[in-house]
């Protein structure tokens, strides 16, 4: 077992950390799938409004890669298909049956799963339309079933703000987790690498086989799978790596063990705007208002599907992002302080990594939506470099992207990058530059040119 120490980065001290308990009595009457959240996908529908679907029933496929098919996340009736500009499919809503009868596939024992051939595993995942559980680097898009990954990576280390407690998430799921690992191991001739915490021991992560465990310590973004790839087995030109969210590994494992698709996930609900920060047992694509039920105080709040660094703003009638396991709630603050950054004071009210204000202890902060400044000229004072734990020069890379210099982007390591790994750069940037968005622009350019 390798030991990796991440020294750069920063774990944001945000208030509203979810309690170590799970609400299990929540239910949702409908679920939604948003094709626009999947990168480089041009969806073509199999269904229309009013159709009845079972869990796993094909909803749409990617016109650029027909092998990529998305299945229904629940049993019920297609109640709404929302189109955006140029007839882009933005949302597919399923009104769930009161009693879901899930189609069962053939159950396979844990030992037998480990002996399955690659084509047998691919066939089952394709038949159940679950390829979108697996993502692919570079570019961090849905995996292509025809590709053969060099390695597969899973992060079992949660460092993003307000992340779910993995001890709660994995409790009682060891067999399903091991089954999922066996499935993934059968899809690659390389290694299944799992990054785990070096500071806490989770029973379900001990004794796992068919994989390599790596103990990782350090601040966020140590839990990002991209950072773990960089420190364990860096992505080289021509390499393909697959990544899977650990809760999706469990879904894959249950599929093979029980023959059923179980869309259940554990979601953390927290942040300064949450009345009762807690974990909830819900399902993929659940409606947001069922998750944040009774969580909002009086006033205006921003609800984020995902963490506060990389998530997307949503409304109560939207749906949980497919890859999201966090709901963050922040109070909206539009006030403008007198004298701005030159006002005297301390970090009692202002959060500062640059020590512009005095700092006392390790207290948690009630963050709001206030940006504390506007976009301005780039100030190269190593703010980005101090929080990016990768052997990549972010400032020259940023400039090469703005210049559309594909050759220089490649030399500077753009293919190893993903915007989530640069989210802290945006957070600490004194110029208020969205570095992550620029990294995604660069990756889009590379994919077009490639």
C-alpha positions as CSV (number, residue, x, y, z in Angstrom):
1,X,0.0,0.0,0.0
2,X,1.6,3.3,-1.1
3,X,1.6,6.4,1.1
4,X,1.0,9.8,-0.6
5,X,1.2,13.1,1.1
6,X,-0.5,16.1,-0.6
7,X,1.0,19.3,0.7
8,X,-0.6,21.9,-1.5
9,X,-4.3,22.8,-1.4
10,X,-6.8,24.1,1.1
11,X,-9.8,22.6,2.9
12,X,-12.4,25.3,3.2
13,X,-13.7,25.9,6.7
14,X,-17.3,26.2,5.8
15,X,-20.1,26.1,8.4
16,X,-23.0,23.6,8.1
17,X,-21.1,20.3,8.1
18,X,-23.7,17.5,7.8
19,X,-24.4,15.4,11.0
20,X,-23.3,11.8,11.0
21,X,-26.8,10.4,10.6
22,X,-29.0,9.6,7.7
23,X,-32.7,10.5,7.0
24,X,-34.3,7.5,5.3
25,X,-37.9,8.5,5.2
26,X,-37.7,10.8,2.2
27,X,-39.3,9.9,-1.1
28,X,-39.7,11.6,-4.4
29,X,-42.7,11.3,-6.8
30,X,-40.6,12.0,-9.9
31,X,-37.0,11.8,-11.1
32,X,-35.3,13.7,-13.8
33,X,-32.4,13.1,-16.2
34,X,-30.6,16.1,-17.8
35,X,-28.8,15.1,-21.1
36,X,-27.1,18.5,-21.2
37,X,-25.0,17.7,-18.2
38,X,-23.1,15.0,-20.1
39,X,-20.2,16.4,-22.1
40,X,-19.9,15.9,-25.8
41,X,-23.2,14.1,-26.1
42,X,-25.7,14.8,-28.8
43,X,-28.9,13.0,-27.6
44,X,-31.4,11.2,-29.8
45,X,-34.6,10.2,-28.0
46,X,-36.0,6.6,-27.9
47,X,-39.2,7.8,-26.0
48,X,-41.9,10.4,-26.1
49,X,-44.2,12.0,-23.5
50,X,-46.7,9.5,-22.1
51,X,-44.6,6.4,-22.6
52,X,-44.2,4.0,-19.7
53,X,-40.7,3.0,-18.8
54,X,-39.0,0.4,-16.5
55,X,-35.8,1.1,-14.7
56,X,-33.0,0.8,-17.3
57,X,-35.4,1.3,-20.3
58,X,-33.5,3.2,-23.0
59,X,-34.3,6.9,-23.0
60,X,-31.8,8.3,-25.5
61,X,-28.5,7.6,-27.1
62,X,-25.5,9.6,-28.2
63,X,-25.7,10.3,-31.9
64,X,-21.9,10.6,-32.0
65,X,-21.5,7.2,-30.3
66,X,-24.6,5.0,-30.5
67,X,-23.1,2.5,-28.1
68,X,-23.7,5.0,-25.3
69,X,-27.3,4.6,-24.2
70,X,-28.9,6.2,-21.1
71,X,-31.5,4.1,-19.2
72,X,-34.4,5.3,-17.1
73,X,-33.5,5.9,-13.4
74,X,-37.0,4.8,-12.3
75,X,-40.2,3.0,-13.2
76,X,-43.1,5.2,-14.3
77,X,-44.4,7.5,-17.1
78,X,-42.5,10.1,-19.1
79,X,-44.4,13.2,-17.9
80,X,-42.3,15.9,-19.5
81,X,-39.5,16.4,-22.1
82,X,-38.1,19.9,-21.9
83,X,-36.4,21.4,-24.9
84,X,-34.1,24.4,-24.9
85,X,-32.8,26.6,-27.8
86,X,-32.3,24.7,-31.1
87,X,-34.4,21.8,-29.7
88,X,-31.6,20.8,-27.3
89,X,-33.0,18.2,-24.9
90,X,-32.6,19.7,-21.4
91,X,-34.6,17.5,-19.2
92,X,-36.5,14.2,-19.1
93,X,-38.9,13.8,-16.2
94,X,-40.4,10.5,-15.1
95,X,-43.4,10.4,-12.8
96,X,-42.8,7.3,-10.7
97,X,-45.2,4.5,-10.1
98,X,-46.3,4.2,-6.5
99,X,-45.1,0.6,-6.5
100,X,-42.0,0.2,-8.6
101,X,-41.6,-3.3,-10.1
102,X,-38.0,-3.5,-11.2
103,X,-37.0,-5.9,-13.9
104,X,-34.5,-8.5,-12.6
105,X,-31.4,-9.7,-14.5
106,X,-29.5,-12.8,-13.7
107,X,-27.8,-12.7,-10.3
108,X,-24.1,-13.7,-10.2
109,X,-22.1,-14.7,-7.1
110,X,-19.1,-12.7,-5.9
111,X,-16.6,-15.3,-6.9
112,X,-18.1,-15.8,-10.4
113,X,-18.0,-12.1,-11.1
114,X,-14.2,-12.1,-10.7
115,X,-14.1,-14.8,-13.4
116,X,-16.2,-13.1,-16.0
117,X,-14.6,-12.2,-19.3
118,X,-14.5,-8.6,-20.5
119,X,-17.0,-9.0,-23.2
120,X,-19.5,-10.7,-20.8
121,X,-19.2,-7.7,-18.4
122,X,-19.5,-5.2,-21.2
123,X,-22.6,-7.0,-22.4
124,X,-24.4,-6.8,-19.0
125,X,-23.5,-3.1,-18.6
126,X,-24.7,-2.4,-22.2
127,X,-27.9,-4.3,-21.7
128,X,-28.8,-2.4,-18.5
129,X,-27.7,1.0,-20.2
130,X,-25.3,2.0,-17.4
131,X,-22.2,3.0,-19.2
132,X,-22.7,6.6,-18.0
133,X,-21.7,5.4,-14.5
134,X,-18.1,5.3,-15.9
135,X,-16.2,8.4,-17.0
136,X,-13.1,8.7,-19.1
137,X,-9.9,10.8,-19.0
138,X,-8.8,12.8,-20.8
139,X,-11.7,15.2,-21.1
140,X,-13.7,13.6,-18.3
141,X,-16.7,12.4,-20.4
142,X,-18.8,9.3,-20.5
143,X,-16.7,6.2,-21.2
144,X,-16.6,4.8,-24.7
145,X,-17.3,1.0,-24.4
146,X,-15.0,0.4,-27.4
147,X,-12.0,1.8,-25.6
148,X,-9.7,-0.2,-23.4
149,X,-8.5,1.8,-20.3
150,X,-5.0,1.6,-19.1
151,X,-6.2,1.8,-15.5
152,X,-9.4,2.5,-13.6
153,X,-9.4,4.9,-10.6
154,X,-11.8,5.3,-7.7
155,X,-11.6,7.9,-5.0
156,X,-12.6,6.8,-1.5
157,X,-11.4,10.0,0.0
158,X,-13.9,12.9,0.4
159,X,-12.2,16.3,0.8
160,X,-14.6,18.6,-1.1
161,X,-16.6,21.0,1.1
162,X,-19.6,19.4,2.8
163,X,-18.9,15.9,1.3
164,X,-20.8,12.8,2.5
165,X,-19.3,10.9,5.4
166,X,-17.9,7.7,3.7
167,X,-18.3,5.7,6.9
168,X,-22.1,6.2,6.6
169,X,-22.1,5.8,2.8
170,X,-20.3,2.5,2.8
171,X,-21.8,0.9,6.0
172,X,-23.0,-2.6,5.1
173,X,-22.0,-2.3,1.5
174,X,-18.8,-4.3,1.5
175,X,-20.0,-7.1,-0.7
176,X,-21.5,-4.7,-3.3
177,X,-18.3,-2.7,-3.2
178,X,-16.1,-5.7,-3.8
179,X,-18.4,-6.9,-6.5
180,X,-18.2,-3.5,-8.3
181,X,-14.4,-3.6,-8.0
182,X,-14.4,-7.1,-9.5
183,X,-16.5,-5.9,-12.4
184,X,-14.2,-2.9,-13.1
185,X,-11.1,-5.1,-12.8
186,X,-12.5,-7.3,-15.6
187,X,-12.7,-4.2,-17.9
188,X,-9.0,-3.4,-17.9
189,X,-5.7,-5.2,-18.2
190,X,-4.2,-2.6,-15.9
191,X,-4.9,-1.8,-12.2
192,X,-8.0,-0.7,-10.3
193,X,-6.6,2.0,-8.0
194,X,-8.5,3.2,-5.0
195,X,-7.4,6.3,-3.0
196,X,-8.3,6.0,0.7
197,X,-7.7,8.2,3.7
198,X,-4.5,7.8,5.6
199,X,-6.0,9.4,8.7
200,X,-9.1,7.3,9.3
201,X,-9.9,3.7,8.9
202,X,-13.2,2.5,7.3
203,X,-14.1,-1.1,7.9
204,X,-15.6,-1.6,4.5
205,X,-12.4,-0.5,2.8
206,X,-10.2,-3.1,4.6
207,X,-9.5,-6.4,3.0
208,X,-10.5,-5.5,-0.5
209,X,-9.0,-7.6,-3.2
210,X,-8.5,-7.2,-7.0
211,X,-7.4,-3.6,-6.5
212,X,-4.5,-1.4,-5.3
213,X,-5.1,0.8,-2.2
214,X,-3.3,4.0,-1.8
215,X,-3.3,5.9,1.5
216,X,-3.6,9.6,0.8
217,X,-3.4,12.5,3.3
218,X,-3.6,16.3,2.8
219,X,-6.1,19.1,2.2
220,X,-8.5,19.4,-0.7
221,X,-8.2,18.6,-3.6
222,X,-6.5,15.4,-2.3
223,X,-9.8,13.6,-2.7
224,X,-10.2,14.5,-6.4
225,X,-9.6,11.5,-8.7
226,X,-7.6,13.7,-11.1
227,X,-5.1,14.6,-8.3
228,X,-4.8,10.9,-7.4
229,X,-4.2,9.9,-11.0
230,X,-1.4,12.6,-11.2
231,X,0.4,11.3,-8.1
232,X,-0.2,7.5,-8.6
233,X,0.1,6.9,-12.4
234,X,0.1,10.1,-14.4
235,X,-1.9,10.2,-17.6
236,X,0.4,10.2,-20.6
237,X,-0.3,11.1,-24.3
238,X,-2.4,8.3,-25.8
239,X,-3.5,6.9,-22.4
240,X,-7.1,6.3,-21.5
241,X,-8.2,6.1,-17.9
242,X,-11.6,5.4,-16.6
243,X,-12.9,6.8,-13.3
244,X,-16.0,5.8,-11.2
245,X,-17.7,7.5,-8.2
246,X,-17.6,5.1,-5.3
247,X,-21.4,5.1,-4.9
248,X,-21.7,4.2,-8.5
249,X,-19.2,1.3,-7.9
250,X,-21.8,0.0,-5.4
251,X,-24.6,0.3,-7.9
252,X,-22.6,-1.7,-10.4
253,X,-21.8,-4.3,-7.8
254,X,-25.5,-4.7,-6.8
255,X,-26.5,-5.1,-10.4
256,X,-24.2,-8.1,-10.8
257,X,-24.9,-9.5,-7.3
258,X,-28.7,-9.2,-7.2
259,X,-29.6,-8.7,-10.9
260,X,-31.4,-5.4,-10.1
261,X,-30.5,-1.8,-10.8
262,X,-30.7,0.0,-7.4
263,X,-30.5,3.8,-7.9
264,X,-30.2,4.5,-4.2
265,X,-27.5,7.0,-3.1
266,X,-26.6,8.9,0.0
267,X,-26.5,12.7,-0.4
268,X,-25.2,15.2,2.1
269,X,-27.2,18.4,2.7
270,X,-25.3,21.2,4.3
271,X,-23.9,24.7,4.3
272,X,-24.6,27.9,6.2
273,X,-28.1,28.1,4.8
274,X,-29.2,24.6,6.0
275,X,-31.4,24.4,9.1
276,X,-30.4,20.9,9.9
277,X,-27.2,19.8,8.0
278,X,-27.6,16.0,7.5
279,X,-27.3,13.1,5.2
280,X,-30.3,11.8,3.3
281,X,-31.0,8.5,1.6
282,X,-32.5,9.3,-1.8
283,X,-32.0,8.2,-5.4
284,X,-30.3,9.3,-8.6
285,X,-32.2,12.2,-10.2
286,X,-34.3,13.0,-7.2
287,X,-36.2,16.3,-7.2
288,X,-34.3,18.9,-5.3
289,X,-37.3,20.1,-3.1
290,X,-37.7,16.6,-1.7
291,X,-34.0,16.7,-0.6
292,X,-34.0,20.2,0.9
293,X,-37.4,19.7,2.5
294,X,-37.7,21.9,5.6
295,X,-34.0,22.9,5.3
296,X,-34.3,26.5,4.3
297,X,-34.6,29.4,6.7
298,X,-36.6,32.6,5.8
299,X,-34.8,34.7,3.3
300,X,-33.1,34.1,-0.1
301,X,-30.8,31.2,-0.6
302,X,-28.8,29.6,-3.4
303,X,-29.1,25.9,-3.8
304,X,-26.2,24.1,-5.4
305,X,-26.2,20.6,-6.8
306,X,-22.6,19.6,-5.9
307,X,-20.0,21.2,-3.7
308,X,-19.6,25.0,-3.4
309,X,-16.5,25.0,-5.6
310,X,-17.7,23.0,-8.6
311,X,-21.5,22.5,-8.3
312,X,-24.3,24.0,-10.3
313,X,-26.9,26.4,-9.2
314,X,-30.4,24.8,-9.2
315,X,-33.9,25.6,-8.2
316,X,-36.2,23.6,-6.0
317,X,-38.1,22.2,-9.0
318,X,-34.8,21.0,-10.6
319,X,-33.2,17.5,-10.2
320,X,-30.1,16.2,-8.5
321,X,-27.1,16.1,-10.9
322,X,-26.3,12.5,-12.0
323,X,-22.7,12.7,-10.6
324,X,-23.6,14.8,-7.5
325,X,-23.8,13.5,-4.0
326,X,-23.9,16.9,-2.2
327,X,-26.5,19.6,-1.9
328,X,-25.0,22.9,-0.7
329,X,-27.1,25.8,0.6
330,X,-25.7,29.3,0.8
331,X,-27.5,32.6,1.9
332,X,-27.6,35.2,-0.9
333,X,-25.8,38.4,0.1
334,X,-25.8,41.4,-2.2
335,X,-24.5,43.9,0.3
336,X,-21.4,46.1,-0.4
337,X,-19.2,46.8,2.6
338,X,-17.9,50.3,3.3
339,X,-14.3,50.7,2.1
340,X,-14.2,47.1,0.8
341,X,-10.9,45.3,1.2
342,X,-9.1,48.2,2.9
343,X,-11.4,48.3,5.8
344,X,-9.7,47.5,9.2
345,X,-10.6,44.3,10.9
346,X,-9.8,40.7,11.3
347,X,-10.8,37.3,9.9
348,X,-13.7,37.1,12.4
349,X,-16.0,37.9,9.4
350,X,-13.7,37.7,6.4
351,X,-12.1,34.5,5.2
352,X,-8.6,35.0,3.9
353,X,-5.9,32.6,2.7
354,X,-3.4,35.4,2.1
355,X,-3.4,36.6,5.7
356,X,-4.7,40.0,4.6
357,X,-6.7,39.8,7.9
358,X,-5.7,38.5,11.3
359,X,-6.7,34.8,11.8
360,X,-7.9,33.3,15.1
361,X,-8.2,29.5,15.5
362,X,-9.9,27.1,13.1
363,X,-13.5,28.3,13.4
364,X,-16.0,27.6,10.6
365,X,-17.3,30.4,8.5
366,X,-20.8,31.3,7.3
367,X,-20.0,31.7,3.7
368,X,-22.5,33.5,1.4
369,X,-22.8,34.1,-2.3
370,X,-20.9,37.4,-2.0
371,X,-17.8,37.4,-4.3
372,X,-16.0,40.2,-2.4
373,X,-14.7,41.9,-5.5
374,X,-15.0,41.9,-9.3
375,X,-13.0,40.5,-12.1
376,X,-9.8,42.5,-12.8
377,X,-6.4,42.3,-14.4
378,X,-4.4,39.1,-13.8
379,X,-2.1,39.4,-10.8
380,X,0.6,36.7,-10.9
381,X,1.5,36.3,-7.2
382,X,1.5,32.5,-7.1
383,X,-2.0,32.3,-5.6
384,X,-2.9,29.5,-8.0
385,X,0.3,27.6,-7.6
386,X,0.0,27.5,-3.8
387,X,-3.2,25.4,-4.0
388,X,-2.7,23.3,-7.0
389,X,-1.0,19.9,-6.1
390,X,0.1,19.1,-9.6
391,X,3.4,19.4,-11.4
392,X,1.7,21.8,-13.9
393,X,2.3,25.5,-14.3
394,X,-1.3,27.0,-14.2
395,X,-0.4,30.5,-15.2
396,X,1.4,29.7,-18.5
397,X,-1.3,27.1,-19.2
398,X,-4.0,29.7,-18.7
399,X,-2.3,32.1,-21.0
400,X,-1.8,29.4,-23.7
401,X,-5.5,28.6,-23.6
402,X,-6.4,32.2,-24.1
403,X,-4.1,32.3,-27.1
404,X,-5.6,29.1,-28.5
405,X,-2.0,27.7,-28.7
406,X,-2.7,23.9,-29.0
407,X,1.0,22.9,-29.1
408,X,1.9,24.8,-25.9
409,X,-1.3,23.6,-24.1
410,X,-0.2,20.0,-24.9
411,X,3.4,20.6,-23.6
412,X,2.0,22.2,-20.4
413,X,-0.1,19.1,-19.6
414,X,-3.7,20.2,-20.5
415,X,-4.7,16.5,-21.1
416,X,-4.0,15.7,-17.4
417,X,-6.4,18.5,-16.3
418,X,-10.0,18.8,-15.4
419,X,-11.8,22.0,-14.2
420,X,-12.6,20.5,-10.8
421,X,-8.9,20.2,-10.0
422,X,-8.5,24.0,-10.6
423,X,-11.6,25.0,-8.6
424,X,-9.4,26.2,-5.7
425,X,-7.4,28.4,-8.0
426,X,-10.6,30.2,-8.8
427,X,-11.5,30.4,-5.1
428,X,-8.2,32.0,-4.1
429,X,-7.7,34.1,-7.2
430,X,-7.3,37.8,-6.3
431,X,-8.4,38.7,-9.8
432,X,-11.7,36.7,-9.5
433,X,-10.9,34.6,-12.6
434,X,-12.8,31.4,-13.2
435,X,-9.7,29.3,-13.9
436,X,-11.7,26.1,-14.1
437,X,-13.9,27.4,-16.9
438,X,-10.8,28.3,-18.9
439,X,-9.3,24.9,-18.4
440,X,-12.6,23.4,-19.8
441,X,-12.3,25.7,-22.7
442,X,-8.8,24.4,-23.4
443,X,-9.9,20.8,-23.2
444,X,-12.8,21.6,-25.6
445,X,-10.2,23.1,-28.0
446,X,-8.0,20.0,-27.7
447,X,-10.8,17.6,-28.4
448,X,-11.9,19.6,-31.4
449,X,-8.4,19.8,-32.8
450,X,-7.7,16.1,-31.9
